[in-house]
C-alpha cells in the first residue's frame, strides 16, 4: 500500500521504553501471517485474565477507532527484533508512530513494513501530549513526501527518513518490490554480460 499523506487524530500512549514483547507478546509469534495480529496488539495491557477488554486502556476506547497515528513515549520498540511488532501495529490501523526516539531494529522493521516512525524533538513531543490532554481528537498531518509533520496548532516540523525507505513507502513496495521495479535494467545487464553471469553460476 502506497503511503499517502496522513491526516488523523492521535492515540496517546505515553509509556516509555515500550518493548516489542509488550507490543505483541511472544506467544503470538508462531504465526507467519500478519492477519489477526491487530487484535492482539498490546494484548497483556489491553485485556484482563479472562480475555475481556480493559475499558481504561486507550485502544479499547472509542477515540482509538480509525486512528492512523500512535503518539508514543520515548524509546519505543526496544527489546527483541521481532518483525511481528510493526505487523500488529499496521494490522490495527496505524500508519505512523510519533516519538522522540525508536529502537534501531524496530525502526528498520517498521520502515520495511509500511509503518513510518516519525522522530520529533522533545518540545514538539510535549506539545502533542498537551494537545491530546486538552482535546481527545486533535488532528495531525504526516506528509512523507515533504517529510513534514503538522501539529494541531499548525506548526510544521521536519522529520528524518532515509531516501531508500522513503521511496519504498511512497511507492508501496518492499525491498523485493524495489528490485522488481528494475527488472528490465537487470535483464539488460544480464544479457550484455553473459560470461560474468555464467562464471557466478
Secondary structure per residue as TSV (DSSP state, phi and psi in degrees):
chain	resnum	aa	ss	phi	psi
A	1	X	-	360.0	126.8
A	2	X	-	-67.1	141.2
A	3	X	-	-84.0	106.0
A	4	X	-	-90.2	171.4
A	5	X	-	-63.4	128.9
A	6	X	E	-99.7	131.2
A	7	X	E	-123.6	112.8
A	8	X	E	-154.0	157.5
A	9	X	E	-79.9	166.0
A	10	X	E	-109.2	147.8
A	11	X	E	-104.1	116.2
A	12	X	E	-84.5	131.4
A	13	X	E	-136.4	85.4
A	14	X	-	-74.4	-4.9
A	15	X	-	-57.7	139.1
A	16	X	S	-96.5	159.5
A	17	X	S	54.0	41.6
A	18	X	-	-72.1	120.1
A	19	X	B	-96.9	170.7
A	20	X	H	-68.7	-23.6
A	21	X	H	-72.1	-27.0
A	22	X	H	-77.9	-35.2
A	23	X	H	-64.8	-48.9
A	24	X	S	-145.7	106.1
A	25	X	-	-57.1	153.1
A	26	X	G	-58.9	-28.4
A	27	X	G	-66.9	-12.1
A	28	X	G	-99.6	9.4
A	29	X	T	-88.8	0.2
A	30	X	T	-71.8	-23.4
A	31	X	-	-76.4	147.9
A	32	X	S	-107.8	6.5
A	33	X	-	-108.5	146.4
A	34	X	-	-78.7	-21.6
A	35	X	T	-61.4	132.3
A	36	X	T	88.0	-11.5
A	37	X	G	-67.7	-27.0
A	38	X	G	-61.1	-31.6
A	39	X	G	-69.2	-20.9
A	40	X	G	-106.4	8.8
A	41	X	T	-60.5	127.6
A	42	X	T	53.4	39.5
A	43	X	H	-52.9	-47.1
A	44	X	H	-72.2	-19.4
A	45	X	H	-90.2	-26.0
A	46	X	H	-89.2	-29.1
A	47	X	B	-124.9	152.0
A	48	X	-	-83.8	-176.0
A	49	X	T	-64.3	-21.0
A	50	X	T	-93.1	2.0
A	51	X	S	84.1	12.8
A	52	X	-	-91.0	139.8
A	53	X	B	-61.4	135.9
A	54	X	-	-82.6	117.6
A	55	X	T	-64.8	-20.7
A	56	X	T	-87.2	-7.7
A	57	X	S	-82.4	137.1
A	58	X	G	-57.8	-36.9
A	59	X	G	-70.9	-15.8
A	60	X	G	-93.4	3.1
A	61	X	S	-99.1	150.8
A	62	X	G	-54.4	-30.8
A	63	X	G	-66.3	-17.3
A	64	X	G	-81.4	-19.0
A	65	X	T	-68.4	130.1
A	66	X	T	79.6	-0.8
A	67	X	-	-74.8	137.0
A	68	X	-	-108.6	-2.8
A	69	X	E	-125.6	125.8
A	70	X	E	-101.9	126.1
A	71	X	E	-98.0	104.9
A	72	X	E	-106.8	164.0
A	73	X	-	-77.2	-177.9
A	74	X	S	-64.6	151.0
A	75	X	S	55.4	54.0
A	76	X	B	-79.6	137.7
A	77	X	T	86.5	23.1
A	78	X	B	-75.2	176.4
A	79	X	S	98.7	-142.6
A	80	X	-	-73.1	172.1
A	81	X	-	-95.2	16.7
A	82	X	-	-58.1	128.2
A	83	X	T	-74.4	-15.7
A	84	X	H	-63.7	-22.8
A	85	X	H	-62.6	-54.6
A	86	X	H	-65.4	-29.0
A	87	X	H	-59.4	-47.8
A	88	X	H	-63.8	-39.6
A	89	X	H	-65.9	-42.9
A	90	X	H	-72.3	-33.4
A	91	X	H	-66.4	-29.5
A	92	X	H	-71.2	-28.8
A	93	X	T	128.3	-1.7
A	94	X	-	-76.4	138.1
A	95	X	-	-116.3	-15.7
A	96	X	E	-146.7	147.9
A	97	X	E	-127.5	132.4
A	98	X	E	-107.6	130.3
A	99	X	E	-158.2	171.9
A	100	X	S	-81.7	-22.5
A	101	X	-	-162.5	152.1
A	102	X	B	-131.7	149.1
A	103	X	-	-62.8	140.1
A	104	X	H	-59.4	-45.4
A	105	X	H	-67.0	-42.5
A	106	X	H	-61.3	-42.2
A	107	X	H	-61.1	-44.1
A	108	X	H	-64.3	-43.8
A	109	X	H	-62.4	-38.0
A	110	X	H	-63.9	-47.8
A	111	X	H	-61.0	-30.3
A	112	X	H	-79.1	-11.5
A	113	X	T	-123.5	26.7
A	114	X	T	77.1	17.4
A	115	X	-	-116.1	122.1
A	116	X	E	-95.7	115.7
A	117	X	E	-83.7	120.6
A	118	X	E	-107.1	112.1
A	119	X	E	-93.7	126.5
A	120	X	-	-126.2	157.1
A	121	X	-	-65.9	157.6
A	122	X	H	-55.6	-36.4
A	123	X	H	-68.2	-36.3
A	124	X	H	-69.3	-42.0
A	125	X	H	-56.1	-48.3
A	126	X	H	-64.3	-38.4
A	127	X	H	-61.2	-40.6
A	128	X	H	-67.3	-39.9
A	129	X	H	-67.8	-34.5
A	130	X	H	-63.9	-38.0
A	131	X	H	-62.8	-41.4
A	132	X	H	-74.8	-20.4
A	133	X	H	-74.5	-34.9
A	134	X	H	-83.6	-28.3
A	135	X	-	-145.2	122.1
A	136	X	T	-66.5	-15.1
A	137	X	T	-131.5	48.5
A	138	X	-	-71.7	140.9
A	139	X	E	-103.9	143.8
A	140	X	E	-124.0	160.9
A	141	X	E	-121.2	130.6
A	142	X	E	-114.3	109.3
A	143	X	E	-107.7	97.8
A	144	X	T	-66.7	-38.9
A	145	X	T	-60.2	-35.8
A	146	X	T	-94.3	-10.9
A	147	X	T	55.9	48.2
A	148	X	E	-127.3	129.5
A	149	X	E	-101.7	127.6
A	150	X	E	-106.5	120.2
A	151	X	-	-78.6	168.6
A	152	X	T	-57.6	-25.7
A	153	X	T	-82.7	-5.0
A	154	X	-	94.4	1.9
A	155	X	-	-71.8	132.6
A	156	X	E	-101.1	127.6
A	157	X	E	-126.9	125.2
A	158	X	E	-79.1	141.7
A	159	X	-	-128.5	152.4
A	160	X	-	-86.2	147.5
A	161	X	-	-160.7	136.9
A	162	X	-	-71.2	154.3
A	163	X	H	-62.8	-38.6
A	164	X	H	-66.9	-46.6
A	165	X	H	-63.2	-39.6
A	166	X	H	-61.0	-46.0
A	167	X	H	-59.4	-47.4
A	168	X	H	-63.2	-41.4
A	169	X	H	-65.2	-44.8
A	170	X	H	-65.5	-33.5
A	171	X	H	-88.0	-12.3
A	172	X	T	70.5	36.7
A	173	X	-	-127.1	154.7
A	174	X	-	-94.9	-168.5
A	175	X	H	-63.3	-39.2
A	176	X	H	-66.1	-42.3
A	177	X	H	-61.6	-36.1
A	178	X	H	-62.5	-44.1
A	179	X	H	-64.9	-37.9
A	180	X	H	-66.8	-26.8
A	181	X	H	-63.1	-22.0
A	182	X	T	-108.7	25.0
A	183	X	H	-59.5	-40.5
A	184	X	H	-64.8	-39.3
A	185	X	H	-66.5	-39.7
A	186	X	H	-64.3	-44.2
A	187	X	H	-63.5	-40.0
A	188	X	H	-64.1	-39.3
A	189	X	H	-65.0	-44.4
A	190	X	H	-62.4	-40.2
A	191	X	H	-71.2	-26.3
A	192	X	H	-91.9	-7.8
A	193	X	-	-131.6	53.7
A	194	X	H	-62.6	-36.2
A	195	X	H	-64.7	-43.9
A	196	X	H	-65.9	-39.2
A	197	X	H	-66.1	-41.7
A	198	X	H	-66.5	-33.2
A	199	X	H	-66.4	-30.8
A	200	X	H	-81.7	-18.5
A	201	X	-	-71.6	360.0
